[in-house]
């Protein structure tokens, strides 16, 4: 299910994709305006590790866990993925970009949140391939 199909206050956020600049390369917005008086939640980077310490080999499966963890954090704050206004994602290899983006694109509709995806040399443990942090607003 596309979490952005839910009726939420996230729809009052203004996605910024000016006509005078190149459109986004993928499913994200160049910017998101958060109206005054909105509540923010900042999530630390989440890695692809389950509560039982299981870490899948596949980068897409790790991205699924990252976003599931983020959804749980947001739920604790009374929010959901539809409230995400900014995503910072990190992968350890160019080959992991597509699996990560497939998961992100399935979870976030058009236009998506502001988003940055970077290739990094590694994380705290070599088996981690993906890390995702977000900012959500309501």
N, C-alpha and C positions, 0 to 999 in steps of 0.2 A: 504494500500500500504506500502511496506517496503521502508522506506526512504533511505536506503542504496543502493537501486537499481538505484538511480539517478547517472548520470555521474558527478562526482565532484572531486575536488582536494583531498578530504578525502581519495581517493584510494591510494595516494602517501604516506600515513602514514603507518608505518611498525608495524604490530601486533606482539607481542613478546610472544610466547608460547613454551619455550625451551623443547626439547624432554626429557631432563634429570630430569624434575620435573613432579609431577602429573598434568594431564590436568585440566583445569578449571572445577568446579562442574556444571556450567550452561553455558549459552550463554554470555560469556565475555572473554576478553583476560587478561593474567597475566600482560601485559604491552603494551604500545603503544609508539613508537618512533616518535617524532615530528621533522622533518628535520629543520635545521637552516633556519631562515628567514620567518618562518610561523607566521601568526597573531593568537593571542589567544583571546578567549572570555570566561570569568568566570561568570557563572550564580549563583546568590544566590539561596538558597534553596527555592523551590516552593512548596506550600501546595495545597491541593485539594479543592480550593475555587474559585468559578466563580466570574467574575466582579460584578455580582449582589448580591454577598455575599452568594449565594447558596453553601452548602456543602453536597454532597451526603453521605449517610451512608456507602455505599459499598467501601471497600479499593481499588478495581480495578477501580471503577469510579473516585475515588480520584487520583489514579495514572494516569489515562487518562488526567485529568485536569492538573496535574503537568507537564506532557510531552507536552501538548498543550501550556501551558504558556511558557515553555522552548523553544518550536518551535517558538513562537511569538517573544521572546527575540532574538533568533538567527536570525530570519528573519530581525529584525530591524538592525542587524549588517551585513546583506547580507550573512548569513549562513543558514544551515538547520540541521536537526538531523543527517544527514550523516557526519557532521563535528565533532560530539561529540567523544572525545577521552577518557573521564573519567566520570563515573557516581558514585556519592555517594548517596545512598538511605537509608532512615530510615523508619522503621515501628514500630508501638507500640505493636505488638503482633506477635508471630510466625505464627498465622493463616492468617496474612495479607501478608506473604512472597509470597505465590503462586499467589494470584491475582496481586500483583505488578509485579512479574517476568513474568507472562503471557502477561502483557501489554508491558513490556520492550522487551521481546523476539519477539513480533509481530512487534515492531518498529525498531529493530536493527537486522541486519543479522549476518551471520557467517563470520569471527570471529567478535564478538562484541567489544565494547570499554572496556577499563579497568574498573572494577566495584567493588564496595564494598557495601554490604547490611548489615545493623545493626539493631538490635532490641533495641529500646530505651524506657524509661519509660513514655515518653509523650512529647507533644509540648505545645505551648503557650495557646491553647484551647483544651479541652478534646475531641471535636468532630473530630479533625484531627487525621488521622491514618497513613498517608504517607507524606514524604517530600523527594524531589529529587533536587540535585544540580549537575551541570555538568561543564566540561571544554570542549570547542570546539576549533579546530584549522583549519586554512586554509592557 
